[in-house]
Amino acid sequence: MRTYSEYLIESLKDPMEAQAYLTAALEDYNNERDLVALMFSLQALAYAQGGLGVLAQKAGINRQNLYRIFGGKRSPKWETMEAILHGLGFKISVELLASEPLTKR
């Protein structure tokens, strides 16, 4: 019998599943501001793609720094988050929070 973690990692090998999972994780982060939960999601995606060593190489990040970030010992900088997402095969996009366009004040 597989554990939930094993099932999750296996399912995240599918790029469409990975995208849906990350989208949901980012929506949760936007609502709750829970960085630990977001980092857990990114770590699961990393393991599905070969582990933190592989991600470190793809993202151009020192592996020890990546372990510290995912271990909660260090908060990632904007550039590091962008590098992690790119290393996982994703890009950052922007969406309006309000349903109406911003107006000049």
MMTF fields as JSON, N, C-alpha, C and O atoms, coordinates in Angstrom:
{
  "mmtfVersion": "1.0.0",
  "mmtfProducer": "UNKNOWN",
  "numBonds": 419,
  "numAtoms": 420,
  "numGroups": 105,
  "numChains": 1,
  "numModels": 1,
  "chainsPerModel": [1],
  "groupsPerChain": [105],
  "chainIdList": ["A"],
  "bondAtomList": [4, 2, 8, 6, 12, 10, 16, 14, 20, 18, 24, 22, 28, 26, 32, 30, 36, 34, 40, 38, 44, 42, 48, 46, 52, 50, 56, 54, 60, 58, 64, 62, 68, 66, 72, 70, 76, 74, 80, 78, 84, 82, 88, 86, 92, 90, 96, 94, 100, 98, 104, 102, 108, 106, 112, 110, 116, 114, 120, 118, 124, 122, 128, 126, 132, 130, 136, 134, 140, 138, 144, 142, 148, 146, 152, 150, 156, 154, 160, 158, 164, 162, 168, 166, 172, 170, 176, 174, 180, 178, 184, 182, 188, 186, 192, 190, 196, 194, 200, 198, 204, 202, 208, 206, 212, 210, 216, 214, 220, 218, 224, 222, 228, 226, 232, 230, 236, 234, 240, 238, 244, 242, 248, 246, 252, 250, 256, 254, 260, 258, 264, 262, 268, 266, 272, 270, 276, 274, 280, 278, 284, 282, 288, 286, 292, 290, 296, 294, 300, 298, 304, 302, 308, 306, 312, 310, 316, 314, 320, 318, 324, 322, 328, 326, 332, 330, 336, 334, 340, 338, 344, 342, 348, 346, 352, 350, 356, 354, 360, 358, 364, 362, 368, 366, 372, 370, 376, 374, 380, 378, 384, 382, 388, 386, 392, 390, 396, 394, 400, 398, 404, 402, 408, 406, 412, 410, 416, 414],
  "bondOrderList": [1, 1, 1, 1, 1, 1, 1, 1, 1, 1, 1, 1, 1, 1, 1, 1, 1, 1, 1, 1, 1, 1, 1, 1, 1, 1, 1, 1, 1, 1, 1, 1, 1, 1, 1, 1, 1, 1, 1, 1, 1, 1, 1, 1, 1, 1, 1, 1, 1, 1, 1, 1, 1, 1, 1, 1, 1, 1, 1, 1, 1, 1, 1, 1, 1, 1, 1, 1, 1, 1, 1, 1, 1, 1, 1, 1, 1, 1, 1, 1, 1, 1, 1, 1, 1, 1, 1, 1, 1, 1, 1, 1, 1, 1, 1, 1, 1, 1, 1, 1, 1, 1, 1, 1],
  "groupList": [{"groupName": "MET", "atomNameList": ["N", "CA", "C", "O"], "elementList": ["N", "C", "C", "O"], "formalChargeList": [0, 0, 0, 0], "bondAtomList": [1, 0, 2, 1, 3, 2], "bondOrderList": [1, 1, 2], "singleLetterCode": "M", "chemCompType": "L-PEPTIDE LINKING"}, {"groupName": "ARG", "atomNameList": ["N", "CA", "C", "O"], "elementList": ["N", "C", "C", "O"], "formalChargeList": [0, 0, 0, 0], "bondAtomList": [1, 0, 2, 1, 3, 2], "bondOrderList": [1, 1, 2], "singleLetterCode": "R", "chemCompType": "L-PEPTIDE LINKING"}, {"groupName": "THR", "atomNameList": ["N", "CA", "C", "O"], "elementList": ["N", "C", "C", "O"], "formalChargeList": [0, 0, 0, 0], "bondAtomList": [1, 0, 2, 1, 3, 2], "bondOrderList": [1, 1, 2], "singleLetterCode": "T", "chemCompType": "L-PEPTIDE LINKING"}, {"groupName": "TYR", "atomNameList": ["N", "CA", "C", "O"], "elementList": ["N", "C", "C", "O"], "formalChargeList": [0, 0, 0, 0], "bondAtomList": [1, 0, 2, 1, 3, 2], "bondOrderList": [1, 1, 2], "singleLetterCode": "Y", "chemCompType": "L-PEPTIDE LINKING"}, {"groupName": "SER", "atomNameList": ["N", "CA", "C", "O"], "elementList": ["N", "C", "C", "O"], "formalChargeList": [0, 0, 0, 0], "bondAtomList": [1, 0, 2, 1, 3, 2], "bondOrderList": [1, 1, 2], "singleLetterCode": "S", "chemCompType": "L-PEPTIDE LINKING"}, {"groupName": "GLU", "atomNameList": ["N", "CA", "C", "O"], "elementList": ["N", "C", "C", "O"], "formalChargeList": [0, 0, 0, 0], "bondAtomList": [1, 0, 2, 1, 3, 2], "bondOrderList": [1, 1, 2], "singleLetterCode": "E", "chemCompType": "L-PEPTIDE LINKING"}, {"groupName": "LEU", "atomNameList": ["N", "CA", "C", "O"], "elementList": ["N", "C", "C", "O"], "formalChargeList": [0, 0, 0, 0], "bondAtomList": [1, 0, 2, 1, 3, 2], "bondOrderList": [1, 1, 2], "singleLetterCode": "L", "chemCompType": "L-PEPTIDE LINKING"}, {"groupName": "ILE", "atomNameList": ["N", "CA", "C", "O"], "elementList": ["N", "C", "C", "O"], "formalChargeList": [0, 0, 0, 0], "bondAtomList": [1, 0, 2, 1, 3, 2], "bondOrderList": [1, 1, 2], "singleLetterCode": "I", "chemCompType": "L-PEPTIDE LINKING"}, {"groupName": "LYS", "atomNameList": ["N", "CA", "C", "O"], "elementList": ["N", "C", "C", "O"], "formalChargeList": [0, 0, 0, 0], "bondAtomList": [1, 0, 2, 1, 3, 2], "bondOrderList": [1, 1, 2], "singleLetterCode": "K", "chemCompType": "L-PEPTIDE LINKING"}, {"groupName": "ASP", "atomNameList": ["N", "CA", "C", "O"], "elementList": ["N", "C", "C", "O"], "formalChargeList": [0, 0, 0, 0], "bondAtomList": [1, 0, 2, 1, 3, 2], "bondOrderList": [1, 1, 2], "singleLetterCode": "D", "chemCompType": "L-PEPTIDE LINKING"}, {"groupName": "PRO", "atomNameList": ["N", "CA", "C", "O"], "elementList": ["N", "C", "C", "O"], "formalChargeList": [0, 0, 0, 0], "bondAtomList": [1, 0, 2, 1, 3, 2], "bondOrderList": [1, 1, 2], "singleLetterCode": "P", "chemCompType": "L-PEPTIDE LINKING"}, {"groupName": "ALA", "atomNameList": ["N", "CA", "C", "O"], "elementList": ["N", "C", "C", "O"], "formalChargeList": [0, 0, 0, 0], "bondAtomList": [1, 0, 2, 1, 3, 2], "bondOrderList": [1, 1, 2], "singleLetterCode": "A", "chemCompType": "L-PEPTIDE LINKING"}, {"groupName": "GLN", "atomNameList": ["N", "CA", "C", "O"], "elementList": ["N", "C", "C", "O"], "formalChargeList": [0, 0, 0, 0], "bondAtomList": [1, 0, 2, 1, 3, 2], "bondOrderList": [1, 1, 2], "singleLetterCode": "Q", "chemCompType": "L-PEPTIDE LINKING"}, {"groupName": "ASN", "atomNameList": ["N", "CA", "C", "O"], "elementList": ["N", "C", "C", "O"], "formalChargeList": [0, 0, 0, 0], "bondAtomList": [1, 0, 2, 1, 3, 2], "bondOrderList": [1, 1, 2], "singleLetterCode": "N", "chemCompType": "L-PEPTIDE LINKING"}, {"groupName": "VAL", "atomNameList": ["N", "CA", "C", "O"], "elementList": ["N", "C", "C", "O"], "formalChargeList": [0, 0, 0, 0], "bondAtomList": [1, 0, 2, 1, 3, 2], "bondOrderList": [1, 1, 2], "singleLetterCode": "V", "chemCompType": "L-PEPTIDE LINKING"}, {"groupName": "PHE", "atomNameList": ["N", "CA", "C", "O"], "elementList": ["N", "C", "C", "O"], "formalChargeList": [0, 0, 0, 0], "bondAtomList": [1, 0, 2, 1, 3, 2], "bondOrderList": [1, 1, 2], "singleLetterCode": "F", "chemCompType": "L-PEPTIDE LINKING"}, {"groupName": "GLY", "atomNameList": ["N", "CA", "C", "O"], "elementList": ["N", "C", "C", "O"], "formalChargeList": [0, 0, 0, 0], "bondAtomList": [1, 0, 2, 1, 3, 2], "bondOrderList": [1, 1, 2], "singleLetterCode": "G", "chemCompType": "PEPTIDE LINKING"}, {"groupName": "TRP", "atomNameList": ["N", "CA", "C", "O"], "elementList": ["N", "C", "C", "O"], "formalChargeList": [0, 0, 0, 0], "bondAtomList": [1, 0, 2, 1, 3, 2], "bondOrderList": [1, 1, 2], "singleLetterCode": "W", "chemCompType": "L-PEPTIDE LINKING"}, {"groupName": "HIS", "atomNameList": ["N", "CA", "C", "O"], "elementList": ["N", "C", "C", "O"], "formalChargeList": [0, 0, 0, 0], "bondAtomList": [1, 0, 2, 1, 3, 2], "bondOrderList": [1, 1, 2], "singleLetterCode": "H", "chemCompType": "L-PEPTIDE LINKING"}],
  "groupTypeList": [0, 1, 2, 3, 4, 5, 3, 6, 7, 5, 4, 6, 8, 9, 10, 0, 5, 11, 12, 11, 3, 6, 2, 11, 11, 6, 5, 9, 3, 13, 13, 5, 1, 9, 6, 14, 11, 6, 0, 15, 4, 6, 12, 11, 6, 11, 3, 11, 12, 16, 16, 6, 16, 14, 6, 11, 12, 8, 11, 16, 7, 13, 1, 12, 13, 6, 3, 1, 7, 15, 16, 16, 8, 1, 4, 10, 8, 17, 5, 2, 0, 5, 11, 7, 6, 18, 16, 6, 16, 15, 8, 7, 4, 14, 5, 6, 6, 11, 4, 5, 10, 6, 2, 8, 1],
  "groupIdList": [1, 2, 3, 4, 5, 6, 7, 8, 9, 10, 11, 12, 13, 14, 15, 16, 17, 18, 19, 20, 21, 22, 23, 24, 25, 26, 27, 28, 29, 30, 31, 32, 33, 34, 35, 36, 37, 38, 39, 40, 41, 42, 43, 44, 45, 46, 47, 48, 49, 50, 51, 52, 53, 54, 55, 56, 57, 58, 59, 60, 61, 62, 63, 64, 65, 66, 67, 68, 69, 70, 71, 72, 73, 74, 75, 76, 77, 78, 79, 80, 81, 82, 83, 84, 85, 86, 87, 88, 89, 90, 91, 92, 93, 94, 95, 96, 97, 98, 99, 100, 101, 102, 103, 104, 105],
  "secStructList": [7, 7, 7, 2, 2, 2, 2, 2, 2, 2, 2, 6, 6, 1, 2, 2, 2, 2, 2, 2, 2, 2, 2, 2, 2, 2, 2, 2, 2, 2, 2, 2, 7, 7, 2, 2, 2, 2, 2, 2, 2, 2, 2, 2, 2, 2, 2, 2, 6, 6, 7, 2, 2, 2, 2, 2, 2, 2, 2, 6, 7, 7, 2, 2, 2, 2, 2, 2, 2, 2, 6, 6, 1, 1, 7, 7, 7, 2, 2, 2, 2, 2, 2, 2, 2, 2, 2, 6, 6, 7, 7, 7, 7, 7, 7, 7, 1, 1, 1, 1, 7, 7, 7, 7, 7],
  "xCoordList": [0.834, 0.0, 0.888, 1.838, 0.566, 1.34, 0.854, -0.323, 1.797, 1.432, 0.902, 1.05, 0.281, -0.205, 0.952, 0.826, 2.077, 3.241, 3.72, 4.045, 3.764, 4.179, 3.187, 3.586, 1.907, 0.88, 1.013, 0.943, 1.205, 1.329, 2.512, 2.376, 3.674, 4.88, 4.668, 5.044, 4.081, 3.832, 2.873, 3.105, 1.81, 0.834, 1.422, 1.036, 2.353, 2.943, 3.965, 4.495, 4.243, 5.114, 4.402, 5.051, 3.086, 2.278, 2.273, 1.82, 2.764, 2.847, 1.513, 1.485, 0.424, -0.876, -1.31, -1.876, -1.047, -1.339, -0.477, -0.95, 0.794, 1.712, 1.236, 1.276, 0.79, 0.302, -0.945, -1.053, -1.873, -3.096, -2.761, -3.339, -1.842, -1.422, -0.788, -1.1, 0.115, 0.78, -0.212, -0.133, -1.125, -2.148, -2.964, -3.21, -3.382, -4.143, -3.296, -3.794, -2.03, -1.141, -0.956, -0.937, -0.821, -0.664, -1.95, -1.904, -3.085, -4.363, -4.508, -4.949, -4.134, -4.171, -3.227, -3.574, -2.036, -1.083, -1.651, -1.504, -2.296, -2.899, -3.961, -4.132, -4.667, -5.725, -5.199, -5.652, -4.257, -3.828, -2.464, -2.16, -1.654, -0.284, 0.558, 1.387, 0.332, 1.054, 2.234, 2.096, 3.404, 4.597, 5.053, 5.571, 4.866, 5.266, 4.494, 5.078, 3.2, 2.385, 2.798, 2.863, 3.077, 3.518, 4.847, 5.03, 5.766, 7.069, 6.941, 7.688, 6.005, 5.75, 5.317, 5.773, 4.441, 3.965, 5.098, 5.21, 5.936, 7.069, 8.059, 8.643, 8.24, 9.137, 8.588, 9.348, 7.293, 6.683, 6.898, 7.202, 6.739, 6.99, 8.45, 8.749, 9.351, 10.776, 11.072, 11.811, 10.507, 10.732, 10.156, 10.722, 9.045, 8.454, 9.347, 9.282, 10.177, 11.058, 12.492, 13.387, 12.723, 14.055, 14.728, 15.799, 14.13, 14.686, 15.274, 15.333, 15.707, 16.218, 17.556, 17.851, 18.369, 19.639, 19.434, 20.131, 18.472, 18.145, 17.603, 17.994, 16.693, 16.139, 17.231, 17.248, 18.136, 19.227, 20.023, 20.38, 20.293, 21.059, 20.264, 20.805, 18.987, 18.148, 17.94, 17.918, 17.789, 17.485, 18.737, 18.651, 19.888, 21.125, 21.234, 21.747, 20.745, 20.747, 21.633, 21.63, 22.381, 23.19, 22.272, 21.271, 22.622, 21.77, 21.535, 20.425, 22.576, 22.411, 21.412, 20.627, 21.446, 20.479, 19.065, 18.119, 18.934, 17.622, 17.107, 15.929, 17.971, 17.574, 17.168, 16.22, 17.882, 17.529, 16.164, 15.36, 15.914, 14.63, 13.493, 12.501, 13.63, 12.567, 12.455, 11.408, 13.524, 13.488, 12.931, 12.81, 12.591, 12.025, 13.052, 12.688, 14.326, 15.375, 15.707, 16.421, 15.191, 15.448, 14.246, 13.712, 13.825, 12.753, 13.375, 14.398, 12.758, 13.336, 13.123, 12.093, 14.102, 13.972, 13.16, 12.97, 12.692, 11.921, 12.681, 12.112, 13.955, 14.763, 14.879, 14.892, 14.963, 15.072, 13.763, 13.77, 12.632, 11.329, 11.157, 10.674, 11.554, 11.462, 12.343, 11.923, 13.551, 14.459, 13.904, 14.025, 13.303, 12.701, 11.57, 11.507, 10.683, 9.568, 10.066, 9.563, 11.051, 11.605, 12.267, 12.141, 12.975, 13.619, 12.615, 12.92, 11.41, 10.338, 9.557, 8.68, 9.88, 9.224, 8.018, 7.16, 7.938, 6.811, 7.296, 8.475, 6.382, 6.698, 5.688, 4.618, 6.05, 5.187, 4.314, 4.781, 3.053, 2.166, 1.394, 1.4, 0.731, 0.034, -1.446, -1.834, -2.256, -3.705, -4.259, -3.798, -5.237, -5.861, -6.615, -7.257, -6.541, -7.304, -8.755, -9.671, -8.956, -10.311, -10.958, -10.276, -12.285, -12.996, -13.053, -13.354, -12.764, -12.772, -11.347, -10.529, -11.039, -9.678, -9.325, -10.192, -8.049, -7.568, -7.79, -7.689, -8.088, -8.277, -7.25, -6.692, -7.002, -6.082, -6.712, -7.925, -5.899, -6.409, -6.112, -6.458],
  "yCoordList": [-1.171, 0.0, 1.246, 1.343, 2.197, 3.433, 4.446, 4.493, 5.249, 6.343, 7.5, 7.517, 8.469, 9.648, 10.382, 10.839, 10.5, 11.193, 10.514, 11.186, 9.193, 8.449, 8.689, 8.915, 8.638, 8.898, 10.313, 10.515, 11.292, 12.684, 12.871, 13.475, 12.359, 12.505, 11.86, 12.432, 10.696, 9.998, 10.804, 10.938, 11.334, 12.087, 13.397, 13.867, 13.989, 15.264, 15.116, 16.114, 13.906, 13.692, 14.059, 14.303, 14.099, 14.533, 16.059, 16.666, 16.7, 18.165, 18.877, 19.934, 18.322, 18.963, 18.862, 19.809, 17.731, 17.575, 18.534, 19.157, 18.643, 19.541, 20.986, 21.725, 21.385, 22.752, 22.999, 24.04, 22.073, 22.224, 22.278, 23.073, 21.443, 21.407, 22.726, 23.265, 23.253, 24.508, 25.669, 26.566, 25.662, 26.711, 26.725, 27.79, 25.561, 25.464, 25.918, 26.602, 25.54, 25.935, 27.449, 28.046, 28.065, 29.518, 30.234, 31.282, 29.687, 30.273, 30.197, 31.151, 29.059, 28.925, 29.932, 30.55, 30.096, 31.054, 32.474, 33.243, 32.821, 34.152, 34.392, 35.524, 33.363, 33.494, 33.425, 34.178, 32.536, 32.257, 32.836, 32.992, 33.152, 33.639, 32.637, 33.021, 31.356, 30.292, 29.851, 28.995, 30.453, 30.155, 28.709, 28.098, 28.161, 26.779, 25.822, 24.899, 26.043, 25.182, 25.33, 24.342, 26.557, 26.771, 26.069, 25.434, 26.177, 25.542, 24.016, 23.335, 23.478, 22.038, 21.62, 20.603, 22.409, 22.107, 22.161, 21.287, 23.182, 23.293, 22.145, 21.642, 21.739, 20.618, 19.323, 18.528, 19.109, 17.919, 17.922, 16.886, 19.087, 19.19, 18.88, 18.223, 19.355, 19.088, 17.593, 17.062, 16.916, 15.477, 14.713, 13.706, 15.184, 14.534, 14.677, 13.866, 15.71, 15.954, 15.504, 15.859, 14.735, 14.183, 14.557, 14.033, 15.451, 15.797, 17.195, 17.911, 17.562, 18.909, 19.146, 20.27, 18.107, 18.255, 18.613, 19.467, 17.952, 18.243, 19.659, 20.403, 20.039, 21.391, 22.43, 23.449, 22.188, 23.133, 23.371, 24.506, 22.315, 22.439, 23.2, 24.093, 22.858, 23.534, 25.008, 25.863, 25.292, 26.665, 27.508, 28.727, 26.868, 27.606, 28.103, 29.192, 27.29, 27.643, 26.636, 25.446, 27.126, 26.251, 25.247, 25.627, 23.969, 22.92, 23.079, 22.848, 23.474, 23.652, 24.781, 24.679, 25.853, 26.934, 26.444, 26.817, 25.61, 25.058, 24.195, 24.269, 23.385, 22.572, 23.456, 23.135, 24.569, 25.484, 26.128, 26.276, 26.507, 27.13, 26.147, 26.48, 24.939, 23.953, 23.415, 22.9, 23.536, 23.114, 24.177, 23.945, 25.346, 26.418, 27.223, 28.026, 27.02, 27.749, 29.08, 29.906, 29.278, 30.52, 30.813, 29.917, 32.074, 32.487, 32.852, 33.534, 32.402, 32.684, 34.131, 34.733, 34.677, 36.0, 35.849, 34.744, 36.972, 36.984, 36.275, 35.44, 36.603, 36.015, 34.505, 33.766, 34.053, 32.625, 31.919, 30.84, 32.528, 31.934, 31.842, 30.837, 32.89, 32.876, 31.772, 31.06, 31.631, 30.591, 29.194, 28.293, 29.012, 27.723, 27.396, 26.295, 28.363, 28.133, 27.83, 26.917, 28.593, 28.337, 26.968, 26.253, 26.602, 25.293, 24.153, 23.058, 24.426, 23.427, 23.468, 22.636, 24.437, 24.53, 25.448, 25.315, 26.382, 27.306, 28.741, 29.02, 29.649, 31.075, 31.802, 31.281, 33.002, 33.838, 34.684, 35.191, 34.831, 35.725, 36.577, 36.308, 37.608, 38.554, 38.56, 38.43, 38.711, 38.728, 39.82, 39.977, 40.566, 41.598, 40.984, 39.945, 41.616, 41.168, 41.618, 40.859, 42.85, 43.396, 42.954, 42.646, 42.925, 42.521, 43.653, 43.423, 44.882, 46.02, 46.512, 46.396, 47.064, 47.575, 48.707, 49.429, 48.834, 49.937, 51.253, 51.314, 52.287, 53.604, 54.572, 54.35, 55.659, 56.679, 57.438, 57.646, 57.841, 58.597, 60.057, 60.865],
  "zCoordList": [0.0, 0.0, 0.0, 0.777, -0.881, -0.964, 0.063, 0.421, 0.52, 1.414, 0.574, -0.648, 1.254, 0.538, -0.124, -1.26, 0.573, 0.007, -1.27, -2.249, -1.265, -2.461, -3.604, -4.747, -3.285, -4.291, -4.85, -6.062, -3.963, -4.383, -5.314, -6.378, -4.925, -5.743, -7.113, -8.136, -7.13, -8.401, -9.282, -10.484, -8.699, -9.498, -10.016, -11.086, -9.266, -9.684, -10.801, -11.288, -11.205, -12.368, -13.661, -14.678, -13.63, -14.777, -14.784, -13.813, -15.85, -15.884, -15.649, -15.019, -16.14, -15.934, -14.468, -13.92, -13.844, -12.413, -11.597, -10.646, -11.983, -11.277, -11.376, -10.392, -12.549, -12.729, -11.887, -11.238, -11.888, -11.092, -9.599, -8.858, -9.169, -7.765, -7.352, -6.29, -8.202, -7.886, -7.91, -7.07, -8.846, -8.898, -7.615, -7.049, -7.154, -5.907, -4.715, -3.822, -4.704, -3.604, -3.562, -2.486, -4.727, -4.779, -4.389, -3.745, -4.769, -4.35, -2.83, -2.189, -2.269, -0.809, -0.154, 0.853, -0.725, -0.179, -0.242, 0.708, -1.349, -1.478, -0.415, 0.037, -0.014, 0.988, 2.418, 3.279, 2.676, 4.05, 4.422, 5.605, 3.434, 3.655, 4.452, 5.277, 4.193, 4.89, 4.03, 3.157, 4.293, 3.502, 3.691, 2.757, 4.881, 5.151, 4.232, 3.663, 4.092, 3.223, 1.768, 1.037, 1.341, -0.042, -0.288, -1.326, 0.648, 0.476, 0.478, -0.225, 1.259, 1.23, -0.181, -0.704, -0.781, -2.138, -3.148, -4.008, -3.047, -3.968, -3.765, -4.725, -2.517, -2.231, -2.833, -3.387, -2.731, -3.33, -4.842, -5.432, -5.464, -6.909, -7.227, -8.224, -6.378, -6.589, -6.505, -7.335, -5.517, -5.386, -6.577, -7.002, -7.111, -8.279, -9.504, -10.427, -9.506, -10.651, -10.406, -11.173, -9.358, -9.158, -7.855, -7.548, -7.075, -5.777, -5.721, -6.721, -4.526, -4.31, -4.991, -5.397, -5.122, -5.83, -7.291, -7.838, -7.913, -9.316, -9.435, -10.335, -8.519, -8.552, -8.35, -9.04, -7.421, -7.165, -8.442, -8.757, -9.16, -10.408, -11.464, -12.116, -11.641, -12.64, -12.305, -13.192, -11.007, -10.576, -10.368, -10.216, -10.361, -10.117, -8.684, -8.427, -7.756, -6.334, -5.604, -5.917, -4.637, -3.812, -3.114, -2.507, -3.205, -2.655, -1.157, -0.678, -0.409, 1.031, 1.336, 2.279, 0.534, 0.725, 0.452, 1.147, -0.558, -0.881, 0.272, 0.619, 0.861, 2.016, 3.196, 3.913, 3.4, 4.494, 4.241, 5.161, 2.991, 2.644, 2.867, 3.516, 2.332, 2.47, 3.898, 4.289, 4.667, 6.064, 6.998, 8.201, 6.451, 7.256, 8.031, 8.89, 7.743, 8.455, 7.79, 8.358, 6.601, 5.874, 4.986, 4.333, 4.968, 4.058, 2.713, 2.66, 1.642, 0.325, -0.099, 0.203, -0.798, -1.402, -2.689, -3.196, -3.196, -4.44, -5.565, -6.269, -5.733, -6.801, -6.639, -7.624, -5.398, -5.137, -5.467, -6.059, -5.084, -5.419, -6.935, -7.457, -7.621, -9.078, -9.663, -10.575, -9.147, -9.625, -9.331, -10.161, -8.171, -7.826, -8.803, -9.349, -9.014, -9.938, -11.347, -12.001, -11.815, -13.146, -13.203, -14.197, -12.13, -12.072, -12.12, -12.593, -11.622, -11.656, -12.97, -13.204, -13.823, -15.131, -15.161, -16.035, -14.216, -14.151, -14.219, -14.0, -14.525, -14.522, -13.652, -13.339, -13.274, -12.445, -13.365, -14.385, -12.999, -13.738, -12.739, -11.538, -13.255, -12.398, -12.738, -13.899, -11.716, -11.871, -10.956, -9.825, -11.438, -10.62, -9.452, -9.602, -8.3, -7.147, -7.242, -6.925, -7.679, -7.793, -9.087, -10.064, -9.086, -10.306, -11.323, -12.495, -10.876, -11.783, -11.969, -11.057, -13.148, -13.388, -12.432, -11.941, -12.189, -11.345, -12.08, -13.305, -11.336, -11.94, -11.379, -10.305, -12.125, -11.655, -10.503, -10.473, -9.576, -8.419, -8.594, -7.732]
}
